[in-house]
Structure formats: structure tokens, C-alpha cells
Amino acid sequence: MLSVLRTTWPLLLGILLLMVGNGMQGTLLGIRGKIEGISTTHMSVVMASYFGGFLLGSRVVPNMIQKVGHVRVFAALGSIISSVLILYAFAPHWIAWAVMRLLIGFCFSGVYITAESWLNASARNETRGQAMSAYMIVQMLGIIAAQLLMNTADPAGYLLFLIPSLLVSVSFLPILLSRQPAPQFSTIKPMSFAALFRVSPLGCVGIFLMGGVFSAIFGMASVWGSIKGLSVTEISAFVAAIYAGGLVLQYPIGWMSDHSDRRLIVMGLSLVGFVVALITFFVQPGIWGLIATAAIVGGVANPVYSLLLAYTNDFLDQSDMAAASAGLLFINGVGAISGPLIVGWLMSMMGPDGFWAYLAALLLLLAAYAGWRRTRRPAPAHDQSFAIIAPSATPLAVEAALENAGSDDAGAKPSA
């Protein structure tokens, strides 16, 4: 791992700064929306727009890269991100925010694809799995660090919008100044959804549901905290706990998944998440209880996402994994767009704790479906080892991580 860090640290540093900037804007908008008097329903549209832009970017940006090259696309999208992060503060209206979130989701998708392609090309075959694991860990650490920066200024002012803009601008330097040349890039043609569903019904349904869970957590957690009256410090601690839980539990759950029926683990983790969300809905714990809840729910959501990808690929040949992963990520994107919209509607109908009702319902549905699928066919052999994959990863990173999980166990398994 040390040799990987020595060769890829400029790219990883740039990605870390990108994730700090992205993590700050998501939390900040949820808090600032309450200050500006924007309704929960309108904020749900704002938050959902990011995932719509991200999904659109994952389909369009690869063609842009092929036409004009990595460097131009990277610089252009980065400039737009930096500008939009500042403009949020000067146009505090939900329609303007929704348009800007759509644009920034599109740009972040493209920036991630470009950065991931550089990282993938900079690693040797025997270390690529470790490089992608380090990349996923850096993504989560960046979002956790972003929550700490949320406490450095008043969210009603402008400084918290300037900080992520500056970080995103600086993040391009280590990537663009890297000695690694821009790699060749090729698009991935996804497998048809009908064929993908025949391969793994649980993978398709589960990824759709987890897209809704993740987008609700990433997009609406700060909105929920603001409506509940939590302070900025409490909201940032709550959001940080979500990602800290996912970071800590990825490894032990990954080890378990390589030694038992993945469907059983998906079912068990989903049931744990359901119970915790349901208890939080009824009990209304204090801040420390909420932080513990966030860590557990985050510890469920992130590994289950990776488990479902690995489980689907257990049924595939190596040559089909990239196409299947691209299809699954599209399904995940559709689920992610719906998440904030449904949560916003539930919160407007039931009050802020509709947030927990939504998470509990989706996790219960996933647990029930995983349990039912266990009765339909035997567990496959684990041809695909568990790989740490963040729900925000693009098809390029997922392809690289899964490819190396299957071909280089030492570099991709949690024991590495």
C-alpha cells in the first residue's frame, strides 16, 4: 500500500480535496435552505437534481472526453464547479439552486470519471486493486473532513460557500500537474436491463433501493437536521458519522461476504438498518443516539451497495462485468433521483421524521426481497471477491475495482 501511495498521492490528494468540496456543499445547502425559508418539498427537488445531473454526466462525459481529451474536459468542468459553488450564495431560490445542483452533479460526474481514469492508468496491474481501495477510502474521508469545516463559519454568510470553491479549484493542481499522461479512454456499453435482471434480480432491485437510501442520506440528512432544530455542529457530526460508519464496517463485512452467502448478509444488514431507523422514528433519541444511529445506518448502506455489486458479478464471466456494472449504476442513478423527492414528500406529510420512515421502509423491502431470493436458487460460488465501492463511484472506478477483485485478490480483498 505504501508503494501505491508514493506513486498516486497527487491524484489521491486532488480527489480528497474534491470530496471535501462536494461534501460541504451538500450539507451546507440543507442548512442554508432552512435559513432562507425554502420548503422541504422544494429542497427535495434541489437535492434530487444533483443525482439527475450525475446520472446524465455519466452518460455524456465519456463521449466528451473522447472528442476533446481529458485535460480540456477536466479543466472546463472544474471551472464550472468552482463558479457554481460561489453562485449558490447569491441566488438563494430553490429553482436557481435546482438548476445549479443539476449542473454541478453533471460536472462532478465528469470530474470523477476523468480523475478515476488517471488513477486507474497510473497504477500497475499488481497494485491497481489497492489503488482503487485507497481511492474509495479517500472519498469517504473527504466527506467526513467536509463536516468538520462546516463549523468554521456562519452558514448564513458567504465564507462556507467560498471554502469549497477554493478547495475544488486547488484540487485540480495535483491532478493536472501529475507526470502521469492522460490515458486512453473507451466507453462501456451497458448490458440490457432485461438480461441484467435475468442474471440477478436481487442485484437490480437491491441496487435501485440502495440508490434511494444513499441519496436520501447524502441529500436530505442536513435538511432533516435543520427542520429538527439541530445546530450546525450537531448536523455536521451526524453526517460525518454516516460515512465514518461506512468506512469502519466495510472491511469486516467484506471479509464475511467472501466466506458466506452474500444474500444472507444483505438481508441481515438491511434488517439491522430497518430496526435502527424504526427505533429512531419512535424514540426520538438525543444527539449521541442520533450519531450512533447515523453510524449504523451508514455502516449498512455503504457495504450493502458493494455486496450487491459483488453478488451480481458472481454470476458473470469477467468479460461481462463492466457492461453489467454500467447497467447497475444506471439503475442506482434512477433510484437516487427518486430518493430525495419521496423523502421530501413524506417529510411534508408526516413531519421531519418521514426521513426515518422512508429509510426503514426501503431497508425492510430489501431485507424481505433478499430473504425471498434465497428460496429461489442456491448461492453462487464466490468468483467475485468483495471490493470497497462508494455509492458515488462512476462506472470507470467500479469496473476497475471489480476487475481487480476478481483477478487480484491480494490487492482488493479487505485483508489487503
ZAVEXMI-272729 format. One line per 5 residues: number of its first residue (from 1); their letters; for each residue x, y, z of N, C-alpha, C. Coordinates in steps of 0.02 Angstrom, whole numbers, plus 50000, padded with zeros to 5 digits. Atoms other than C-alpha are relative to their C-alpha. Layout:
N
NUM> a> X Y Z X Y Z X Y Z  ...
This chain:
416
1> mlsvl> 50041 49939 50000 50000 50000 50000 50043 50063 50000  49957 49941 49998 50143 50121 50037 50027 50016 49931  49976 49987 50068 50211 50098 49861 49946 50031 49957  50057 49970 50037 50038 50139 49793 49993 50073 50017  50007 49931 49979 50029 50298 49896 50056 50044 49973
6> rttwp> 49944 49960 50026 50202 50353 49838 49990 50020 49928  50009 49986 50071 50151 50344 49656 49935 50036 49983  50066 49972 50016 49970 50402 49666 49979 50057 50046  50022 49950 49951 49971 50530 49807 49976 50065 49969  50027 49938 50028 49949 50682 49692 49927 49991 49978
11> lllgi> 50068 50012 50022 49792 50604 49618 49953 49992 50060  50042 50011 49941 49726 50548 49787 49989 50065 50039  50008 49935 49967 49759 50720 49862 49948 50043 49964  50049 49962 50038 49662 50802 49722 49930 49974 50010  50066 50029 49990 49518 50681 49744 49975 50015 50071
16> lllmv> 50019 49984 49931 49519 50711 49933 49971 50071 50003  50024 49930 49999 49500 50899 49906 49934 50007 49963  50064 49999 50036 49363 50870 49778 49943 49976 50044  50053 50028 49958 49265 50764 49901 49984 50046 50059  50013 49951 49947 49286 50893 50039 49953 50055 49974
21> gngmq> 50042 49948 50029 49213 51025 49924 49929 49976 49987  50066 50027 50014 49070 50913 49869 49961 49986 50064  50033 50015 49937 49032 50856 50046 49975 50062 50036  50022 49937 49967 49023 51035 50109 49938 50028 49967  50057 49968 50034 48901 51095 49975 49935 49963 50014
26> gtllg> 50061 50037 49986 48777 50955 50009 49971 50016 50068  50022 49985 49932 48769 50986 50196 49980 50073 50007  50013 49928 49993 48776 51175 50180 49934 50020 49970  50063 49981 50032 48629 51187 50060 49940 49979 50043  50055 50022 49957 48519 51086 50178 49989 50048 50058
31> irgki> 50005 49953 49945 48559 51206 50320 49978 50069 49976  50015 49933 50026 48552 51365 50216 49928 50004 49973  50069 50001 50024 48386 51312 50139 49950 50017 50054  50043 49984 49943 48305 51319 50311 50005 50074 50017  49990 49929 49985 48381 51491 50342 49965 50044 49950
36> egist> 50031 49960 50054 48315 51555 50175 49924 49989 49996  50072 50012 50001 48141 51486 50211 49975 49958 49942  50020 50044 50055 48140 51360 50068 49966 49938 50028  50039 50056 49973 48010 51224 50096 50035 49934 49990  49972 50067 50005 48051 51041 50121 49990 49970 49931
41> thmsv> 50014 50027 50067 47968 50994 49957 50047 50029 49948  49956 49967 50048 48069 51121 49860 50073 49979 50010  49932 50023 49987 48230 51067 49947 50011 49929 49974  49993 50068 50026 48195 50888 49896 50013 50001 49925  49987 49992 50072 48191 50945 49714 50072 50022 49989
46> vmasy> 49931 49977 50004 48355 51037 49740 50049 49942 50008  49953 50055 49986 48439 50884 49814 49996 49945 49947  50007 50051 50052 48369 50764 49684 50034 50021 49935  49971 49976 50062 48435 50874 49545 50073 49980 49993  49929 50020 50003 48615 50831 49591 50006 49930 49969
51> fggfl> 49995 50069 50023 48584 50646 49559 49977 49994 49928  50019 49999 50071 48495 50684 49396 50058 50023 49957  49941 49977 50037 48647 50783 49339 50056 49950 50000  49947 50050 49996 48765 50648 49399 49987 49943 49951  50018 50054 50046 48671 50515 49301 50010 50022 49928
56> lgsrv> 49992 49974 50067 48668 50625 49146 50074 50005 49982  49929 49994 50013 48854 50659 49162 50034 49934 49987  49970 50065 50010 48897 50476 49174 49988 49973 49930  50015 50022 50068 48816 50451 49004 50031 50045 49946  49979 49952 50050 48876 50609 48915 50075 50013 50001
61> vpnmi> 49930 49979 49994 49050 50648 48982 50049 49953 49965  49953 50043 50036 49138 50492 48914 50007 50018 49926  49996 49979 50070 49094 50549 48737 50036 50067 49993  49964 49936 50001 49157 50725 48777 50076 49987 50006  49929 50014 49991 49323 50652 48835 50030 49971 49936
66> qkvgh> 49975 50029 50062 49341 50551 48676 50009 50052 49946  49997 49948 50053 49312 50707 48569 50054 50052 50013  49954 49944 49988 49419 50839 48656 50056 49984 50049  49946 50019 49956 49526 50745 48783 49986 50013 50073  50009 49996 49928 49542 50726 48971 50012 50070 50027
71> vrvfa> 49979 49938 49969 49631 50889 49010 49949 50056 49989  50048 49947 50015 49508 51004 48923 49934 49989 50036  50063 50015 49965 49355 50917 48994 50008 50013 50075  49987 49992 49929 49431 50914 49168 50002 50074 50020  49994 49929 49984 49476 51099 49166 49934 50036 49992
76> algsi> 50064 49966 50012 49309 51154 49093 49950 49984 50055  50048 50019 49949 49203 51055 49215 50020 50027 50069  49976 49973 49936 49312 51107 49362 49985 50074 50007  50015 49929 49997 49290 51290 49319 49927 50013 50014  50072 49993 49989 49102 51270 49314 49983 49985 50073
81> issvl> 50014 50018 49930 49100 51183 49484 50020 50056 50046  49975 49947 49957 49205 51318 49565 49954 50061 49997  50044 49941 50008 49091 51454 49495 49932 49989 50032  50066 50014 49973 48928 51369 49544 50001 50000 50076  49996 50003 49927 48986 51341 49723 49995 50070 50031
86> ilyaf> 50006 49931 49976 49000 51530 49743 49931 50029 49985  50063 49971 50021 48840 51571 49649 49941 49979 50044  50053 50021 49955 48734 51471 49772 49980 50057 50048  50013 49949 49950 48751 51611 49899 49966 50062 49972  50027 49939 50030 48699 51747 49776 49932 49989 49967
91> aphwi> 50066 50015 50030 48542 51659 49711 49963 49950 50043  50032 50046 49954 48453 51583 49862 49926 49987 49984  50068 50018 50020 48299 51523 49768 50001 49928 49978  49996 50072 50011 48251 51341 49751 50006 49981 49926  49994 50016 50072 48233 51345 49561 50072 50011 49977
96> awavm> 49930 49987 50018 48404 51425 49540 50046 49947 50029  49960 50052 49968 48478 51301 49663 49992 49933 49964  50012 50064 50035 48397 51154 49572 50039 49998 49934  49963 49998 50063 48472 51210 49406 50075 49994 50013  49929 50003 49985 48642 51236 49486 50021 49931 50026
101> rllig> 49984 50067 49976 48635 51068 49575 50001 49950 49943  49999 50043 50060 48592 50984 49410 50066 50009 49963  49938 49986 50036 48741 51069 49330 50061 49974 50039  49942 50020 49961 48859 51032 49473 50003 49924 50006  50000 50073 50001 48805 50849 49478 50030 49974 49936
106> fcfsg> 49973 50019 50065 48843 50835 49293 50076 50009 50000  49928 49985 50001 49014 50916 49318 50039 49954 50046  49964 50045 49955 49063 50813 49469 50005 49930 49972  49997 50065 50032 49019 50655 49375 50057 49997 49950  49946 49998 50049 49135 50707 49235 50068 50005 50031
111> vyita> 49936 49992 49967 49273 50760 49352 50022 49934 50031  49983 50065 49970 49265 50593 49444 50023 49951 49946  49982 50046 50054 49270 50496 49280 50071 50015 49976  49934 49981 50024 49423 50594 49224 50054 49982 50051  49951 50014 49948 49515 50580 49390 50010 49924 50009
116> eswln> 49995 50072 49991 49474 50395 49405 50038 49966 49943  49964 50029 50056 49540 50358 49232 50075 50012 50007  49930 49987 49988 49704 50442 49276 50027 49954 50055  49978 50042 49945 49715 50346 49439 50007 49927 49977  49999 50068 50024 49674 50182 49354 50061 49987 49956
121> asarn> 49943 50008 50046 49809 50211 49222 50067 50007 50036  49937 49988 49965 49940 50266 49349 50023 49941 50041  49983 50058 49959 49934 50102 49446 50019 49941 49956  49981 50061 50035 50019 49942 49392 49947 49947 50011  50051 50052 49995 49916 49785 49367 49999 49969 50069
126> etrgq> 49998 50034 49935 49976 49709 49531 49981 50046 50058  50019 49954 49946 49933 49866 49631 49936 50037 49987  50059 49962 50018 49777 49928 49544 49943 49990 50050  50052 50013 49950 49661 49845 49669 50011 50042 50063  49985 49959 49942 49750 49932 49813 49988 50074 49986
131> amsay> 50011 49929 50018 49744 50098 49720 49926 50017 50002  50071 49985 50000 49556 50086 49696 49970 49997 50070  50023 50002 49930 49530 50036 49878 50019 50065 50035  49979 49936 49971 49632 50189 49930 49956 50057 49976  50044 49948 50028 49525 50295 49814 49933 50002 50035
136> mivqm> 50065 50002 49967 49363 50236 49894 50005 50026 50072  49991 49977 49932 49432 50267 50068 50008 50076 50002  49989 49927 50004 49490 50442 50019 49934 50036 49988  50065 49969 50012 49315 50480 49954 49962 50010 50066  50036 49996 49936 49238 50442 50124 50034 50047 50048
141> lgiia> 49964 49955 49955 49375 50533 50220 49988 50073 49980  50013 49932 50023 49345 50687 50112 49933 50026 50025  50066 49978 49978 49161 50693 50155 49999 50010 50076  49996 49991 49927 49199 50668 50340 50035 50065 50018  49963 49938 49988 49327 50809 50336 49957 50061 49984
146> aqllm> 50043 49944 50019 49199 50920 50250 49954 50020 50057  50045 49983 49945 49086 50908 50401 50035 50039 50055  49962 49961 49951 49224 50974 50513 50005 50073 49978  49994 49932 50026 49244 51126 50401 49934 50038 50004  50065 49967 49995 49058 51161 50416 49995 50043 50063
151> ntadp> 50003 49964 49937 49094 51228 50591 50047 50060 50003  49951 49945 50000 49219 51361 50537 49969 50068 49987  50031 49935 50015 49094 51497 50489 49924 49995 50006  50073 49997 49996 48912 51552 50495 49969 49978 49933  50031 50022 50063 48806 51458 50365 49955 50053 49968
156> agyll> 50040 49946 50029 48704 51616 50341 50042 50049 49960  49956 49955 50036 48856 51705 50270 50025 49970 49935  49973 50020 50066 48965 51679 50116 50062 49957 50005  49935 50033 49995 49127 51604 50183 49995 49925 49987  50006 50073 50009 49063 51424 50186 49986 49981 49927
161> flips> 50006 50013 50071 49023 51440 50001 50066 50011 49965  49935 49985 50030 49195 51511 49963 50050 49943 50013  49952 50052 49982 49290 51372 50053 49997 49940 49952  50000 50056 50048 49228 51226 49944 50020 50020 49930  49980 49976 50066 49251 51332 49788 50076 50003 49995
166> llvsv> 49927 49996 49999 49432 51363 49837 50031 49930 50000  49973 50068 49995 49462 51180 49881 49994 49964 49933  50009 50032 50065 49391 51120 49715 50050 50028 49950  49952 49970 50046 49499 51244 49620 50071 49974 50013  49934 50024 49983 49656 51190 49714 50008 49925 49984
171> sflpi> 49996 50073 50010 49613 51005 49693 50024 49981 49930  49980 50017 50068 49648 51014 49506 50076 50002 49991  49928 49991 50009 49830 51063 49531 50039 49934 50004  49961 50062 49998 49900 50895 49592 49981 49951 49946  50020 50047 50053 49800 50802 49461 50027 50022 49932
176> llsrq> 49977 49975 50065 49841 50913 49312 50076 50003 49995  49927 49996 50001 50024 50929 49363 50033 49932 50010  49972 50068 49994 50045 50741 49385 50038 49982 49937  49960 50021 50058 50177 50666 49273 49967 49945 49960  50035 50054 50035 50057 50527 49227 49963 50029 49939
181> papqf> 50035 49974 50059 49999 50558 49047 49926 49981 50000  50071 50016 50005 49814 50562 49007 49991 49934 49964  50006 50067 50029 49760 50383 48972 49951 49998 49942  50051 50013 50050 49662 50313 48828 49934 49986 50035  50066 50008 49968 49476 50311 48864 49952 49968 49951
186> stikp> 50051 50033 50042 49340 50198 48798 49935 49995 50040  50065 50004 49967 49155 50199 48838 49980 49928 50010  50024 50067 49983 49065 50050 48912 49928 49994 49977  50069 50012 50022 48910 49983 48826 49965 49957 50051  50032 50038 49947 48790 49926 48962 49962 49939 49973
191> msfaa> 50041 50058 50015 48705 49757 48963 49926 50022 50001  50071 49983 50000 48518 49764 48925 49971 49987 50070  50028 50008 49933 48411 49783 49081 49965 49933 50008  50032 50065 49996 48313 49626 49039 50051 49945 50013  49948 50049 49990 48473 49525 49026 50030 50006 50070
196> lfrvs> 49972 49989 49934 48539 49604 49185 49953 49973 50055  50047 50025 49951 48380 49561 49280 49999 49924 50001  49997 50073 50002 48390 49381 49220 50062 49974 50036  49938 50021 49965 48568 49371 49286 49990 50005 50076  50006 49991 49928 48525 49441 49458 49941 50047 50016
201> plgcv> 50056 49957 49978 48351 49502 49508 50016 50037 50064  49984 49966 49937 48417 49541 49682 50048 50058 49987  49953 49946 50014 48560 49644 49610 49963 50061 49973  50036 49944 50030 48440 49751 49506 49954 50035 50051  50046 49971 49951 48307 49775 49640 50037 50032 50058
206> giflm> 49962 49975 49943 48433 49796 49779 50037 50064 49985  49963 49940 50019 48538 49924 49687 49953 50060 49992  50050 49947 50006 48381 50025 49646 49981 50026 50069  50020 49980 49932 48328 50026 49829 50057 50035 50036  49943 49968 49966 48503 50068 49891 50016 50068 49970
211> ggvfs> 49993 49934 50029 48511 50211 49767 49955 50050 50036  50046 49957 49963 48358 50283 49854 50023 50013 50071  49975 49992 49931 48433 50252 50027 50059 50048 50001  49940 49959 49998 48600 50330 49986 49985 50073 49983  50015 49931 50019 48529 50484 49900 49961 50036 50055
216> aifgm> 50036 49970 49944 48412 50514 50046 50049 50020 50056  49951 49985 49948 48558 50505 50167 50045 50057 49979  49952 49950 50024 48677 50609 50061 49965 50067 49987  50033 49939 50020 48548 50735 50003 49956 50032 50053  50052 49973 49956 48420 50753 50141 50017 49998 50074
221> asvwg> 49984 50003 49929 48510 50720 50306 50006 50069 50030  49993 49932 49972 48556 50903 50330 49933 50037 49999  50067 49970 50002 48379 50956 50278 49961 49977 50060  50034 50028 49942 48308 50839 50409 50026 50032 50065  49971 49972 49940 48430 50904 50541 49980 50072 50011
226> sikgl> 50020 49930 49994 48386 51084 50504 49929 50007 50024  50070 49998 49980 48200 51052 50520 49991 49978 50072  50004 50024 49930 48228 50958 50683 50029 50049 50049  49972 49949 49955 48319 51109 50752 50069 49984 50026  49932 50015 49978 48492 51032 50767 50046 50058 49982
231> svtei> 49951 49948 50015 48639 51151 50772 50045 49977 49942  49954 50017 50055 48769 51159 50633 50049 49947 50023  49952 50050 49974 48891 51062 50742 49967 49931 50004  50034 50065 49994 48762 50926 50775 49985 49970 49932  50014 50026 50068 48712 50912 50592 50064 49974 49968
236> safva> 49937 50023 50031 48893 50900 50535 50025 49936 50032  49980 50062 49966 48929 50768 50668 49957 49942 49978  50047 50052 50023 48775 50670 50613 50020 49975 49931  49982 50020 50069 48826 50672 50429 50068 49965 50000  49934 50032 49997 49008 50630 50471 49994 49929 50025
241> aiyag> 50008 50067 49972 48950 50480 50573 49975 49950 49948  50026 50044 50053 48858 50410 50421 50058 49970 49961  49945 50023 50042 49019 50399 50321 50053 49965 50042  49953 50035 49957 49128 50350 50468 49978 49928 50012  50026 50068 49991 49015 50201 50499 50011 49957 49939
246> glvlq> 49988 50037 50062 49026 50150 50317 50073 49982 49990  49928 50012 50008 49215 50167 50318 50024 49944 50046  49977 50049 49951 49240 50062 50475 49973 49930 49986  50031 50065 50007 49119 49922 50433 50011 49967 49932  49988 50031 50065 49169 49895 50251 50044 49939 50006
251> ypigw> 49952 50055 49997 49315 49783 50298 49973 49937 50032  50026 50063 49971 49236 49660 50421 49942 49971 49961  50056 50027 50039 49078 49646 50316 50026 49971 49934  49970 50028 50060 49184 49620 50161 50030 49932 50012  49972 50065 49982 49276 49478 50247 49945 49948 50007
256> msdhs> 50056 50046 49991 49112 49398 50298 49969 49980 49934  50034 50014 50063 49042 49413 50123 50038 49951 49956  49960 50046 50039 49186 49314 50049 50000 49930 50029  50000 50066 49968 49151 49169 50167 49929 49975 50015  50069 50022 49987 48961 49154 50168 49955 50024 49944
261> drrli> 50050 49980 50049 48802 49181 50067 49989 50076 50005  50007 49928 49999 48801 49365 50019 49928 50022 50012  50071 49981 49992 48611 49367 50015 49982 50001 50074  50014 50002 49928 48606 49319 50199 50028 50062 50034  49971 49940 49970 48722 49463 50242 49961 50062 49980
266> vmgls> 50042 49944 50022 48620 49585 50136 49936 50003 50041  50062 50003 49962 48463 49527 50225 50011 50021 50072  49987 49984 49930 48541 49538 50398 50016 50073 50011  49983 49929 49993 48617 49710 50372 49940 50045 49989  50060 49960 50014 48456 49777 50298 49952 49999 50058
271> lvgfv> 50044 50006 49941 48358 49712 50447 50027 50043 50058  49970 49958 49948 48480 49796 50566 49985 50074 49986  50015 49931 50018 48461 49960 50471 49927 50017 50010  50072 49989 49991 48271 49941 50471 49983 50010 50074  50016 49996 49928 48263 49912 50659 50025 50065 50029
276> valit> 49971 49938 49972 48378 50058 50699 49961 50061 49975  50038 49944 50027 48283 50177 50583 49931 50003 50032  50066 50001 49970 48116 50121 50655 50002 50023 50073  49993 49978 49930 48175 50143 50835 50010 50076 50003  49988 49928 50001 48239 50317 50792 49936 50039 49985
281> ffvqp> 50063 49968 50017 48070 50360 50716 49955 50007 50061  50046 50000 49943 47977 50315 50876 50030 50029 50064  49970 49982 49936 48102 50351 51015 50024 50072 50003  49974 49932 50001 48174 50520 50961 50059 50007 50048  49942 49997 49955 48348 50498 51040 50034 50068 49998
286> giwgl> 49960 49939 49999 48465 50639 51088 50055 49997 49948  49950 49993 50053 48614 50692 50984 50047 49940 49999  49955 50057 50001 48726 50548 51040 49966 49938 49974  50038 50055 50029 48590 50424 50999 49994 50007 49924  50005 49987 50072 48570 50506 50829 50066 49986 49965
291> iataa> 49935 50014 50030 48757 50496 50796 50011 49924 49995  49994 50073 50002 48755 50310 50841 49956 49971 49945  50045 50022 50053 48605 50286 50727 50030 50013 49931  49970 49982 50064 48692 50376 50585 50057 49953 49983  49944 50045 50012 48847 50268 50605 49976 49930 49979
296> ivggv> 50026 50067 50017 48744 50108 50599 49968 50000 49931  50033 49997 50066 48638 50161 50450 50052 50008 49945  49946 49992 50049 48793 50220 50357 50041 49937 49994  49964 50062 50001 48881 50060 50406 49964 49945 49964  50040 50047 50038 48739 49964 50325 49999 50019 49926
301> anpvy> 50013 49979 50069 48711 50068 50168 50061 49991 49955  49940 50005 50042 48890 50075 50103 50020 49929 49985  49981 50069 50016 48936 49890 50122 49947 49962 49960  50052 50035 50038 48767 49829 50057 50004 50017 49926  49992 49979 50070 48794 49929 49898 50056 49958 49967
306> sllla> 49944 50039 50027 48963 49843 49872 49983 49926 49996  50020 50070 49999 48889 49674 49918 49957 49982 49939  50045 50013 50055 48755 49687 49786 50037 49998 49933  49960 50001 50060 48881 49728 49651 50041 49936 49995  49960 50061 49999 48992 49583 49703 49956 49939 49987
311> ytndf> 50046 50057 50008 48843 49464 49713 49979 49992 49927  50019 50004 50070 48786 49507 49537 50056 49973 49957  49944 50021 50040 48959 49482 49467 50022 49928 50014  49989 50071 49988 48967 49309 49548 49970 49957 49945  50035 50038 50052 48852 49254 49406 50028 50014 49930
316> ldqsd> 49977 49977 50065 48954 49334 49266 50071 49978 49985  49932 50008 50021 49108 49299 49165 50035 50068 50006  49962 49938 49993 49248 49427 49183 49985 50049 49944  50010 49957 50058 49212 49493 49009 49933 50038 50003  50066 49968 49996 49032 49539 49055 49993 50048 50059
321> maaas> 50007 49962 49938 49068 49627 49221 49994 50075 49988  50001 49928 50013 49100 49800 49150 49931 50022 49975  50066 49983 50027 48938 49801 49050 49946 49995 50053  50050 50009 49947 48837 49735 49196 50005 50055 50052  49990 49948 49951 48913 49861 49316 49973 50067 49976
326> agllf> 50026 49938 50028 48871 50005 49199 49923 50001 50003  50073 50004 49996 48690 49945 49192 49975 50008 50071  50020 49994 49930 48679 49927 49380 50007 50072 50026  49991 49931 49978 48747 50102 49407 49947 50046 49971  50055 49961 50028 48615 50171 49290 49936 49989 50042
331> ingvg> 50057 50015 49957 48481 50082 49393 50007 50036 50067  49988 49965 49937 48561 50152 49550 49987 50075 49993  50012 49929 50011 48555 50326 49475 49927 50018 49997  50072 49988 50002 48369 50313 49439 49971 49998 50070  50023 50004 49931 48339 50258 49618 50022 50060 50040
336> aisgp> 49974 49943 49963 48447 50400 49681 49960 50064 49986  50040 49941 50016 48344 50532 49589 49934 49999 50039  50065 50005 49966 48184 50467 49669 50005 50009 50075  49994 49998 49927 48254 50462 49846 49982 50065 50032  50017 49937 49968 48254 50646 49894 49928 50023 49987
341> livgw> 50068 49979 50016 48088 50676 49805 49949 49965 50045  50047 50037 49957 47998 50539 49902 50009 50020 50073  49987 49979 49931 48082 50588 50066 49970 50069 50013  50028 49933 49992 48032 50770 50040 49925 49998 50006  50072 50007 49996 47852 50719 50009 49978 49971 50067
346> lmsmm> 50017 50030 49935 47849 50608 50164 50010 50049 50057  49987 49952 49947 47926 50744 50271 49948 50055 50001  50052 49949 50002 47796 50869 50212 49933 49972 50025  50062 50031 49978 47656 50744 50252 50002 49977 50073  49995 50031 49934 47721 50662 50412 50040 50041 50050
351> gpdgf> 49952 49965 49958 47842 50790 50480 50071 49976 49984  49931 50016 50017 48032 50780 50479 50019 49927 50006  49981 50070 49990 48037 50601 50540 49974 49953 49945  50012 50039 50060 47966 50545 50374 50065 49976 49969  49933 50021 50022 48153 50536 50337 50015 49930 50024
356> wayla> 49985 50066 49972 48170 50386 50453 49949 49948 49976  50050 50047 50025 48007 50308 50394 50020 49975 49930  49979 50019 50067 48073 50310 50216 50058 49951 50001  49942 50046 49995 48240 50231 50262 49979 49932 50026  50023 50064 49972 48153 50098 50367 49962 49960 49948
361> allll> 50040 50036 50050 48032 50055 50226 50044 49969 49946  49958 50027 50053 48166 50035 50093 50045 49943 50025  49958 50053 49973 48280 49933 50205 49960 49937 50015  50042 50059 49988 48136 49819 50254 49983 49966 49934  50014 50029 50066 48090 49795 50070 50061 49960 49975
366> laaya> 49940 50034 50023 48270 49748 50031 50012 49935 50039  49991 50060 49959 48281 49626 50177 49951 49946 49980  50051 50049 50019 48118 49543 50127 50015 49969 49931  49987 50025 50067 48167 49528 49944 50062 49955 50000  49940 50042 49995 48341 49460 49987 49983 49933 50031
371> gwrrt> 50020 50063 49970 48261 49331 50100 49960 49956 49952  50040 50039 50049 48138 49279 49964 50045 49972 49946  49956 50024 50053 48276 49265 49834 50042 49941 50023  49962 50058 49974 48367 49142 49948 49962 49936 49989  50041 50061 50011 48222 49022 49919 49994 49982 49927
376> rrpap> 50010 50011 50071 48231 49036 49730 50058 49964 49966  49944 50037 50029 48406 48970 49692 50057 49999 50051  49945 50006 49953 48564 48915 49783 50050 50058 49992  49950 49948 50004 48704 49035 49822 50054 49982 49949  49947 50015 50049 48835 49051 49684 50068 49994 50034
381> ahdqs> 49931 50000 49976 49019 49017 49706 50026 50071 49999  49974 49932 49995 49115 49173 49757 50058 50009 49951  49949 49985 50049 49207 49202 49594 50022 50073 50005  49985 49928 49994 49199 49389 49631 50009 50017 50073  49988 49980 49931 49281 49447 49792 49971 50069 50013
386> faiia> 50027 49935 49979 49213 49595 49890 50050 50055 49984  49959 49942 50013 49280 49764 49835 49967 50061 50031  50027 49939 49970 49259 49929 49927 49980 50047 49943  50026 49957 50053 49148 50034 49813 49952 50051 50031  50043 49947 49974 49073 50201 49862 49940 50008 49954
391> psatp> 50059 49989 50042 48895 50234 49803 50007 50057 49951  49990 49944 50046 48959 50393 49719 50051 49984 49946  49950 50018 50051 49087 50298 49613 49968 49998 49931  50024 50002 50069 49070 50310 49425 50013 49931 49970  49989 50066 50030 49066 50161 49306 50073 49981 49991
396> lavea> 49930 50014 50010 49252 50177 49274 50032 49972 50063  49970 50024 49937 49301 50156 49457 49972 49932 50019  50031 50064 49983 49177 50015 49483 50028 49944 49957  49972 50051 50045 49242 49923 49330 50070 49980 50023  49931 50014 49979 49422 49938 49391 50001 49962 50066
401> alena> 50001 50033 49935 49380 49888 49569 49977 49927 49995  50026 50068 50007 49278 49735 49519 50047 49956 49959  49953 50039 50040 49403 49681 49388 50058 49975 50042  49944 50020 49959 49542 49679 49515 49979 49958 50059  50025 50045 49948 49433 49599 49648 49997 49929 49975
406> gsdda> 50005 50066 50028 49410 49455 49530 50067 49971 49980  49937 50026 50028 49588 49443 49462 50059 50007 50047  49943 49988 49956 49699 49506 49603 49975 50005 50071  50031 50001 49934 49627 49453 49770 50042 50035 50052  49957 49970 49950 49776 49512 49866 49995 50075 50001
411> gakps> 50003 49927 50004 49752 49689 49806 49933 50027 50015  50067 49971 49995 49564 49703 49825 49961 49975 50059  50038 50024 49943 49505 49596 49969 50013 50044 50061  49992 49958 49941 49479 49681 50136 50061 49984 50041  49942 50018 49961 49626 49587 50208 50063 50035 49976
416> a> 49940 49968 50029 49745 49687 50096 50023 50058 50043
